[in-house]
Amino acid sequence: MRLITDIRFALRSLGRVKGLAFTVIATLALGIGANAAIFTVVRGVLLRPLANRDEDRLIYIRQSARGIGAENANFSVPEIQDLRSGIRTLTAFGDFSTIEFTMVGLGEPRVVRAGVVGGSYFDVMGLRPILGRLLDPTDDGPNAAGAAVLTYRFWSTSLGSDRSVIGKAVRLGDRPATIVGVLEPSVPYPSETEIIANVVTSPHHLSATMVTGRVHRMTELFGRLAPGADLDAARAELRVVHGAMVKAHPESYPQNADFRIDAFGLRDQITSSARTVLLVLLAASVLVFIIACSNVANLILARSVRREGELAIRAALGASTRALRRTLLAESLLLCGAGALLGVVIARPMVAILARYAARFSVRALDLTVDASPLWVGAGLAVAAAVLLAFVPRLPSTDAANGFGLSSGNVRITSGTNRRLRLFAVTQIAASFVLLAGAGMLLTTLMALQATRTGFDMSHVLALNVPVVSYQRAPNEPAFSSLSRVTAARTAKKIRARGFARFRQGSSRRWASRSSPAATSRTSIGAALNASSS
């Protein structure tokens, strides 16, 4: 009964200082919510185990050509065959290349981003199905039937977790395929895809250019370490075999390109680009939480100091020290409890925002949910702080020698109270300056990157991604020649120069064009291109 009375009194008391109550609650909520969100992203990206079986045995193999600015040059089919025949520290290789298909047969026709893999890919990656089966070596070869596996994210979001999709026939481009399974939730690496299909579904992967072209590099490569082998041994053997490849085919490896091969643990490869950014964010969030706590403590203690006259009157009227402590405790619990509750509420949207940002550095940030651990820790710290702040202030008594007195309603504050307030103020200001300096440096860096000139004049330049199969041409006619002739006449006044660049995927081309200064509208150029293709 006393607790309810104290809470009612605390509510009436805080109602007279709405500004302070709002500030304390908002400060705690932001501190707890931000820390929970950032810790959730850090844990989900850097610390959470992968779904892959024996993930510590998985490696990512990367070929680079830094002399021409290619940090990841990928591999061609002949290169993969040479590595398979010469490597003993790896039990198997898994190959993955990204392509786009127009998929017909599952609802509305749609363009899907797909992975094209060999039959050993899922076994090497240690992944399992939640429905049906995954691709295996029986799905390899040009005479195999087309087969595709849906990723869990695509199946659950776009298809509403429809279990009847297994066995359905679809068309991927101009090739038939059957949906054979749904992949378990896993990291969509090396790229986020909707489906994963076997090689026969992609005509480009069966072409002579793909099968025999050593410089046609569009495949990413994974491996599983053999029993007793470690990453260093695999890396050394890969470099020996790769060096022999370079010597045997010098025409495919220009000396100025500086082709090299390396291997990394799969987890390190997935998280490497995000590690530094997320750790910096985590350190900043801890500092923000410390500043938030010091702000709250400062505000509550300052309120306690301002109430010393009221407390002295209550003590003089016979209120016990225990009753005064209960009053302070009720107010602190209301403020810190409300702040913790609001922090829990805002943590979810903050995780969604941070996950979208972190997904630019690591695909592991996709589909994160709020981690309850930091929420409970934050709420527990808020309650502990409420209890501590209720017992830190020295309460008055009827004895004037304690440092408090009543003189015309004014309060005399002891030197000890002044020292505590100064300490809180100095700590808060120092931490705020550190945080503001770091934020200022970050903003300066981002603005400098934004203003950096790339060396390319990108004004009035448009890029169009056009599927090759959308335009009919003779077998011996170069790709896009007919499109170029037609659009040249219809868009001559809008496009000053044109050029073509080939995508890695092989199913589309990128057409770059420079529009005339007068033709600044992308809509008008798009209309002309649409008319030319009809």
C-alpha positions as CSV (number, residue, x, y, z in Angstrom):
1,M,0.0,0.0,0.0
2,R,2.8,2.3,0.8
3,L,4.5,1.6,-2.5
4,I,1.3,2.6,-4.4
5,T,1.0,5.8,-2.3
6,D,4.7,6.6,-3.1
7,I,4.1,6.0,-6.8
8,R,1.1,8.3,-6.9
9,F,3.0,11.0,-5.1
10,A,5.9,10.5,-7.5
11,L,3.6,10.9,-10.5
12,R,2.1,14.1,-9.1
13,S,5.6,15.4,-8.4
14,L,6.9,14.6,-11.8
15,G,3.9,16.1,-13.4
16,R,5.1,19.5,-12.1
17,V,8.4,19.0,-14.0
18,K,7.3,17.6,-17.3
19,G,10.3,18.9,-19.1
20,L,12.8,17.1,-16.9
21,A,10.8,13.9,-17.0
22,F,10.6,13.9,-20.8
23,T,14.3,14.6,-21.1
24,V,15.3,11.8,-18.7
25,I,13.0,9.3,-20.4
26,A,14.0,10.2,-24.0
27,T,17.7,10.2,-23.1
28,L,17.5,6.7,-21.5
29,A,15.3,5.4,-24.3
30,L,17.8,6.5,-27.0
31,G,20.7,5.2,-25.1
32,I,19.2,1.7,-24.5
33,G,17.5,1.5,-27.9
34,A,20.6,2.6,-29.9
35,N,22.9,0.2,-27.9
36,A,20.5,-2.7,-28.4
37,A,20.2,-2.0,-32.1
38,I,23.9,-1.7,-32.7
39,F,24.8,-4.7,-30.6
40,T,22.1,-6.7,-32.5
41,V,23.7,-5.8,-35.8
42,V,27.3,-6.5,-34.5
43,R,26.3,-9.8,-33.0
44,G,24.3,-10.8,-36.1
45,V,27.1,-9.9,-38.6
46,L,30.3,-10.7,-36.7
47,L,29.5,-13.2,-33.9
48,R,26.5,-15.3,-34.9
49,P,27.5,-18.8,-36.2
50,L,26.8,-19.5,-39.9
51,A,24.1,-22.1,-40.8
52,N,26.8,-23.9,-42.8
53,R,27.9,-27.3,-41.5
54,D,31.5,-27.2,-40.2
55,E,31.9,-23.6,-41.1
56,D,35.5,-23.5,-39.9
57,R,36.4,-25.9,-42.8
58,L,34.9,-23.6,-45.4
59,I,37.2,-21.2,-47.4
60,Y,36.6,-18.6,-50.0
61,I,39.2,-18.6,-52.9
62,R,39.9,-15.3,-54.5
63,Q,41.8,-14.4,-57.6
64,S,42.9,-10.7,-57.9
65,A,44.6,-8.6,-60.6
66,R,45.5,-5.5,-58.7
67,G,47.6,-4.2,-61.5
68,I,44.4,-3.4,-63.4
69,G,42.4,-2.6,-60.3
70,A,40.5,-5.9,-59.9
71,E,40.5,-6.9,-56.2
72,N,38.3,-9.9,-57.1
73,A,38.7,-11.1,-60.7
74,N,36.7,-14.3,-60.2
75,F,37.6,-17.5,-62.1
76,S,36.9,-19.1,-65.5
77,V,35.9,-22.7,-66.0
78,P,39.4,-23.8,-67.3
79,E,41.0,-22.2,-64.2
80,I,38.6,-24.1,-61.9
81,Q,39.4,-27.3,-63.7
82,D,43.1,-26.8,-63.3
83,L,42.7,-26.1,-59.6
84,R,40.5,-29.1,-59.0
85,S,43.1,-31.4,-60.6
86,G,46.1,-30.0,-58.7
87,I,44.8,-29.3,-55.2
88,R,44.9,-32.0,-52.5
89,T,44.3,-29.9,-49.3
90,L,40.7,-29.4,-50.4
91,T,38.2,-32.2,-50.6
92,A,35.9,-30.4,-53.0
93,F,35.2,-27.1,-54.7
94,G,31.9,-25.2,-55.0
95,D,31.4,-22.8,-57.9
96,F,28.8,-19.9,-57.9
97,S,28.1,-17.4,-60.6
98,T,25.4,-14.7,-60.6
99,I,22.9,-14.1,-63.5
100,E,19.5,-12.7,-64.0
101,F,16.5,-14.7,-65.4
102,T,13.1,-13.8,-66.5
103,M,11.1,-16.4,-64.5
104,V,7.6,-17.5,-65.7
105,G,5.5,-19.9,-63.8
106,L,5.3,-18.7,-60.2
107,G,2.7,-16.0,-60.2
108,E,3.4,-12.9,-62.3
109,P,6.5,-13.1,-64.6
110,R,9.4,-11.5,-62.9
111,V,13.1,-10.9,-63.3
112,V,15.0,-12.8,-60.6
113,R,18.6,-12.7,-59.5
114,A,19.9,-16.2,-59.6
115,G,22.9,-18.2,-58.7
116,V,24.1,-20.8,-61.2
117,V,26.0,-23.6,-59.5
118,G,27.5,-27.0,-60.0
119,G,26.2,-30.1,-58.4
120,S,28.8,-30.1,-55.6
121,Y,28.0,-26.6,-54.4
122,F,25.5,-27.3,-51.6
123,D,27.5,-30.3,-50.3
124,V,30.6,-28.2,-50.2
125,M,28.8,-25.3,-48.5
126,G,27.2,-27.6,-45.9
127,L,23.7,-26.4,-46.5
128,R,20.4,-28.3,-46.1
129,P,16.9,-28.0,-47.5
130,I,13.8,-27.2,-45.5
131,L,11.6,-28.6,-48.3
132,G,12.4,-31.0,-51.1
133,R,16.0,-31.5,-52.0
134,L,19.0,-29.4,-53.1
135,L,21.1,-29.7,-56.3
136,D,23.6,-32.6,-56.5
137,P,26.0,-34.1,-59.1
138,T,23.0,-35.7,-60.9
139,D,22.0,-32.2,-61.9
140,D,25.3,-31.6,-63.7
141,G,25.9,-31.9,-67.4
142,P,24.3,-30.5,-70.6
143,N,21.8,-33.3,-70.7
144,A,20.5,-32.9,-67.2
145,A,17.0,-31.6,-66.6
146,G,16.7,-28.0,-65.5
147,A,16.3,-27.7,-61.7
148,A,16.1,-24.8,-59.3
149,V,16.2,-24.2,-55.6
150,L,14.4,-21.3,-54.0
151,T,16.1,-19.3,-51.3
152,Y,14.3,-19.1,-48.0
153,R,14.0,-15.3,-48.1
154,F,12.3,-15.4,-51.6
155,W,10.1,-18.3,-50.7
156,S,8.8,-16.8,-47.4
157,T,8.4,-13.2,-48.6
158,S,7.5,-13.3,-52.3
159,L,5.7,-16.7,-52.3
160,G,4.1,-16.6,-48.8
161,S,5.9,-19.8,-47.7
162,D,3.8,-21.8,-50.2
163,R,4.7,-25.5,-49.7
164,S,3.1,-26.5,-52.9
165,V,5.8,-24.9,-55.1
166,I,7.9,-28.1,-54.9
167,G,7.6,-29.8,-58.3
168,K,6.2,-26.9,-60.2
169,A,7.5,-26.3,-63.7
170,V,8.9,-22.8,-64.5
171,R,10.7,-21.2,-67.4
172,L,14.0,-19.4,-66.7
173,G,14.6,-17.3,-69.8
174,D,13.9,-19.7,-72.6
175,R,14.8,-22.9,-70.6
176,P,12.4,-25.1,-68.6
177,A,13.2,-26.0,-65.0
178,T,11.5,-27.6,-62.0
179,I,11.5,-26.3,-58.5
180,V,13.1,-29.1,-56.5
181,G,13.6,-27.6,-53.0
182,V,13.7,-24.6,-50.7
183,L,17.1,-23.7,-49.0
184,E,17.3,-23.3,-45.3
185,P,17.8,-19.8,-43.9
186,S,21.4,-19.0,-44.6
187,V,23.8,-16.1,-45.5
188,P,23.1,-15.1,-49.1
189,Y,26.8,-15.1,-50.1
190,P,28.4,-14.1,-52.4
191,S,25.2,-12.2,-53.5
192,E,21.6,-12.1,-52.5
193,T,19.6,-14.2,-54.9
194,E,16.0,-15.5,-55.2
195,I,16.8,-18.8,-56.8
196,I,19.8,-21.1,-57.3
197,A,19.7,-23.2,-60.5
198,N,21.9,-25.8,-62.2
199,V,24.1,-25.0,-65.2
200,V,21.8,-26.3,-67.9
201,T,19.3,-23.5,-67.2
202,S,21.8,-20.9,-68.5
203,P,22.6,-21.1,-72.2
204,H,25.6,-18.8,-71.6
205,H,27.1,-21.3,-69.2
206,L,26.9,-24.0,-71.8
207,S,28.5,-21.9,-74.6
208,A,32.0,-22.4,-75.8
209,T,33.0,-19.0,-74.5
210,M,32.2,-20.1,-71.0
211,V,33.5,-23.6,-71.2
212,T,36.8,-23.0,-72.9
213,G,37.5,-19.3,-72.4
214,R,40.3,-18.9,-69.8
215,V,39.8,-15.2,-69.6
216,H,36.0,-15.4,-69.3
217,R,36.0,-15.1,-65.5
218,M,32.6,-14.8,-63.9
219,T,32.6,-17.6,-61.3
220,E,33.3,-17.3,-57.6
221,L,34.9,-20.3,-55.9
222,F,34.6,-22.0,-52.5
223,G,36.4,-25.0,-51.0
224,R,36.2,-27.3,-48.1
225,L,39.4,-28.2,-46.3
226,A,40.5,-31.8,-46.2
227,P,40.9,-33.5,-42.9
228,G,44.2,-32.5,-41.3
229,A,44.6,-29.5,-43.6
230,D,44.5,-25.9,-42.5
231,L,44.0,-22.6,-44.2
232,D,47.8,-21.8,-44.5
233,A,48.5,-25.2,-46.2
234,A,45.6,-24.7,-48.6
235,R,46.7,-21.1,-49.4
236,A,50.3,-22.3,-50.1
237,E,49.2,-25.1,-52.4
238,L,46.8,-22.8,-54.2
239,R,49.6,-20.4,-54.9
240,V,51.8,-23.1,-56.3
241,V,49.1,-24.4,-58.7
242,H,48.1,-20.9,-59.7
243,G,51.7,-20.0,-60.4
244,A,52.0,-23.0,-62.7
245,M,48.8,-21.9,-64.5
246,V,50.2,-18.4,-65.1
247,K,53.4,-19.8,-66.5
248,A,51.5,-22.3,-68.8
249,H,49.2,-19.6,-70.2
250,P,51.0,-16.3,-70.2
251,E,48.7,-14.8,-72.8
252,S,45.8,-15.0,-70.3
253,Y,47.7,-13.4,-67.4
254,P,49.4,-10.2,-68.5
255,Q,52.4,-9.4,-66.3
256,N,51.2,-5.8,-65.6
257,A,47.9,-7.2,-64.3
258,D,49.7,-8.9,-61.4
259,F,47.4,-11.9,-61.1
260,R,47.4,-13.5,-57.6
261,I,45.4,-16.1,-55.7
262,D,44.5,-16.1,-52.0
263,A,42.2,-17.9,-49.6
264,F,40.2,-16.8,-46.6
265,G,37.9,-18.4,-44.1
266,L,34.3,-18.0,-45.2
267,R,33.2,-16.1,-42.1
268,D,36.2,-13.7,-42.4
269,Q,35.4,-13.1,-46.0
270,I,31.7,-12.4,-45.3
271,T,32.4,-10.0,-42.4
272,S,35.7,-8.4,-43.3
273,S,34.3,-5.3,-45.0
274,A,31.9,-4.7,-42.2
275,R,34.1,-5.4,-39.2
276,T,35.8,-2.0,-38.8
277,V,32.6,0.0,-39.4
278,L,30.5,-2.0,-37.0
279,L,33.2,-2.0,-34.2
280,V,33.5,1.8,-34.5
281,L,29.7,2.1,-34.3
282,L,29.7,-0.2,-31.3
283,A,32.4,1.9,-29.5
284,A,30.4,5.0,-30.3
285,S,27.2,3.5,-29.0
286,V,28.9,2.6,-25.7
287,L,30.1,6.1,-25.4
288,V,26.6,7.5,-26.2
289,F,25.2,5.2,-23.5
290,I,27.7,6.5,-20.9
291,I,26.9,10.1,-21.8
292,A,23.2,9.2,-21.6
293,C,23.6,7.7,-18.1
294,S,25.7,10.7,-16.9
295,N,23.0,13.1,-18.2
296,V,20.3,11.2,-16.4
297,A,22.3,11.0,-13.2
298,N,23.1,14.6,-13.4
299,L,19.5,15.6,-14.0
300,I,18.1,13.4,-11.2
301,L,20.8,14.5,-8.7
302,A,20.2,18.2,-9.6
303,R,16.5,17.7,-8.9
304,S,17.4,16.1,-5.6
305,V,19.5,19.1,-4.7
306,R,16.7,21.5,-5.7
307,R,14.3,19.5,-3.5
308,E,16.5,19.7,-0.4
309,G,14.2,22.4,1.0
310,E,11.1,20.3,0.5
311,L,12.8,17.3,2.0
312,A,14.1,19.3,5.0
313,I,10.5,20.5,5.7
314,R,9.2,16.9,5.5
315,A,12.0,15.7,7.8
316,A,11.2,18.5,10.2
317,L,7.5,17.5,10.2
318,G,8.5,14.0,11.2
319,A,9.1,12.1,8.0
320,S,11.6,9.3,8.5
321,T,14.7,8.8,6.4
322,R,13.2,5.6,5.0
323,A,10.1,7.4,3.8
324,L,12.2,10.0,2.1
325,R,14.2,7.3,0.4
326,R,11.1,5.6,-0.8
327,T,9.9,8.9,-2.4
328,L,13.2,9.3,-4.3
329,L,13.2,5.6,-5.2
330,A,9.7,5.8,-6.6
331,E,10.5,8.8,-8.8
332,S,13.8,7.3,-10.1
333,L,12.1,3.9,-10.9
334,L,9.3,5.7,-12.8
335,L,11.8,7.7,-14.9
336,C,14.3,5.0,-15.5
337,G,11.6,2.3,-16.0
338,A,9.7,4.4,-18.6
339,G,13.0,5.2,-20.4
340,A,13.9,1.5,-20.5
341,L,10.4,0.5,-21.8
342,L,10.5,3.2,-24.5
343,G,14.0,2.0,-25.4
344,V,12.7,-1.6,-25.9
345,V,9.9,-0.2,-28.2
346,I,12.2,1.9,-30.4
347,A,14.9,-0.8,-30.7
348,R,13.1,-2.7,-33.5
349,P,12.8,0.2,-36.0
350,M,16.4,1.2,-35.1
351,V,17.6,-2.4,-35.9
352,A,15.8,-2.2,-39.3
353,I,17.5,1.1,-40.1
354,L,21.0,-0.1,-39.1
355,A,20.5,-3.4,-40.8
356,R,19.8,-1.7,-44.1
357,Y,23.0,0.4,-43.7
358,A,25.1,-2.6,-42.6
359,A,23.8,-4.7,-45.5
360,R,25.9,-2.5,-47.8
361,F,29.0,-4.0,-46.2
362,S,27.9,-7.6,-45.4
363,V,24.9,-9.6,-46.5
364,R,24.7,-11.1,-43.0
365,A,22.9,-7.9,-41.9
366,L,19.8,-9.0,-43.9
367,D,16.8,-10.3,-41.9
368,L,18.1,-9.4,-38.4
369,T,15.8,-9.4,-35.4
370,V,16.2,-7.6,-32.2
371,D,18.5,-9.4,-29.8
372,A,16.9,-9.5,-26.4
373,S,20.1,-9.7,-24.4
374,P,21.2,-6.0,-24.6
375,L,17.6,-5.0,-24.0
376,W,17.5,-6.9,-20.7
377,V,21.0,-5.6,-19.8
378,G,19.9,-2.0,-20.5
379,A,16.7,-2.4,-18.6
380,G,18.6,-3.9,-15.7
381,L,21.1,-1.1,-15.7
382,A,18.3,1.4,-15.7
383,V,16.7,-0.1,-12.7
384,A,20.1,-0.4,-10.9
385,A,20.8,3.2,-11.7
386,A,17.4,4.2,-10.3
387,V,18.1,2.4,-7.0
388,L,21.6,3.9,-6.9
389,L,20.4,7.4,-7.6
390,A,17.8,7.1,-4.9
391,F,20.5,6.3,-2.2
392,V,23.3,8.6,-3.4
393,P,21.8,12.0,-2.2
394,R,22.4,12.7,1.5
395,L,19.0,13.3,3.1
396,P,18.3,16.2,5.5
397,S,17.4,15.8,9.2
398,T,16.2,18.1,11.9
399,D,19.9,18.6,12.9
400,A,21.2,21.7,11.1
401,A,24.8,20.4,11.5
402,N,24.1,17.9,8.7
403,G,24.7,20.7,6.2
404,F,21.0,21.6,5.5
405,G,19.0,24.4,7.0
406,L,15.9,26.4,6.4
407,S,16.3,30.1,6.1
408,S,13.5,32.0,4.5
409,G,12.8,28.9,2.3
410,N,16.3,28.9,0.8
411,V,18.6,25.9,0.7
412,R,22.3,25.8,1.6
413,I,24.2,23.2,-0.4
414,T,27.2,21.6,1.2
415,S,30.7,21.5,-0.4
416,G,30.4,17.7,-0.9
417,T,27.3,18.2,-3.1
418,N,29.1,20.9,-5.1
419,R,32.0,18.5,-5.7
420,R,29.7,15.8,-7.0
421,L,27.9,18.1,-9.4
422,R,31.2,19.4,-10.7
423,L,32.5,15.8,-11.3
424,F,29.3,14.9,-13.2
425,A,29.5,18.0,-15.3
426,V,33.2,17.6,-16.2
427,T,32.7,14.0,-17.1
428,Q,29.7,14.7,-19.2
429,I,31.4,17.6,-21.1
430,A,34.6,15.7,-21.7
431,A,32.7,12.6,-23.1
432,S,30.5,14.9,-25.2
433,F,33.5,16.6,-26.7
434,V,35.1,13.2,-27.6
435,L,31.9,12.1,-29.3
436,L,31.3,15.4,-31.1
437,A,34.9,15.4,-32.4
438,G,34.5,11.8,-33.7
439,A,31.2,12.7,-35.4
440,G,32.7,15.8,-36.9
441,M,35.6,13.8,-38.4
442,L,33.2,11.2,-39.8
443,L,31.1,13.8,-41.4
444,T,34.1,15.6,-42.8
445,T,35.3,12.3,-44.3
446,L,32.0,11.5,-45.8
447,M,31.7,15.0,-47.4
448,A,35.2,14.6,-48.8
449,L,34.3,11.3,-50.3
450,Q,31.2,12.8,-51.8
451,A,33.1,15.6,-53.4
452,T,36.0,13.5,-54.7
453,R,36.3,13.6,-58.5
454,T,36.4,10.1,-60.0
455,G,38.2,11.2,-63.2
456,F,35.0,10.4,-65.3
457,D,32.7,13.1,-66.6
458,M,29.4,11.6,-65.6
459,S,27.1,14.6,-66.5
460,H,24.4,13.7,-69.0
461,V,25.4,10.0,-68.9
462,L,22.7,7.3,-68.8
463,A,23.1,3.6,-68.3
464,L,20.6,1.1,-69.5
465,N,20.5,-2.6,-68.6
466,V,18.9,-4.4,-71.6
467,P,18.4,-8.2,-71.8
468,V,19.9,-9.6,-75.0
469,V,16.9,-11.9,-75.6
470,S,14.6,-8.9,-75.8
471,Y,15.9,-8.1,-79.3
472,Q,15.9,-10.4,-82.3
473,R,19.1,-10.7,-84.3
474,A,20.7,-13.0,-86.8
475,P,23.1,-15.7,-85.3
476,N,26.1,-14.0,-86.9
477,E,25.1,-10.5,-86.1
478,P,26.9,-8.8,-83.3
479,A,24.8,-8.2,-80.2
480,F,23.0,-4.8,-80.1
481,S,23.9,-3.9,-83.7
482,S,20.2,-3.9,-84.7
483,L,19.2,-2.0,-81.5
484,S,21.9,0.5,-82.2
485,R,20.8,1.2,-85.7
486,V,17.2,1.7,-84.7
487,T,17.8,3.8,-81.7
488,A,20.4,5.9,-83.6
489,A,17.6,7.3,-85.8
490,R,15.0,7.8,-83.1
491,T,17.2,9.3,-80.4
492,A,19.8,11.1,-82.6
493,K,18.8,14.5,-81.1
494,K,18.9,13.2,-77.6
495,I,21.9,10.9,-77.5
496,R,25.2,12.3,-78.5
497,A,27.4,9.1,-78.2
498,R,26.8,5.5,-77.4
499,G,28.8,2.6,-76.1
500,F,28.3,-1.0,-75.0
501,A,29.8,-2.9,-72.2
502,R,29.2,-6.6,-71.4
503,F,27.9,-7.7,-68.0
504,R,29.6,-10.7,-66.3
505,Q,26.2,-12.5,-66.2
506,G,26.1,-12.9,-69.9
507,S,22.3,-12.6,-70.1
508,S,22.3,-8.8,-70.5
509,R,24.4,-5.9,-71.7
510,R,24.9,-2.5,-70.4
511,W,24.5,0.3,-72.8
512,A,26.1,3.6,-71.9
513,S,25.1,6.7,-73.7
514,R,25.8,10.4,-73.4
515,S,22.8,12.6,-73.9
516,S,23.0,16.1,-75.3
517,P,22.9,18.9,-72.8
518,A,19.4,19.9,-74.0
519,A,18.0,16.4,-73.4
520,T,18.1,16.3,-69.7
521,S,14.9,14.3,-69.3
522,R,15.4,10.5,-68.9
523,T,11.7,10.1,-69.6
524,S,12.0,11.4,-73.1
525,I,15.0,9.2,-73.9
526,G,13.3,6.2,-72.4
527,A,10.2,6.8,-74.5
528,A,12.3,6.9,-77.6
529,L,14.1,3.7,-76.7
530,N,10.8,1.9,-75.9
531,A,9.4,3.0,-79.2
532,S,12.5,1.8,-81.0
533,S,12.2,-1.7,-79.4
534,S,8.5,-2.1,-80.3
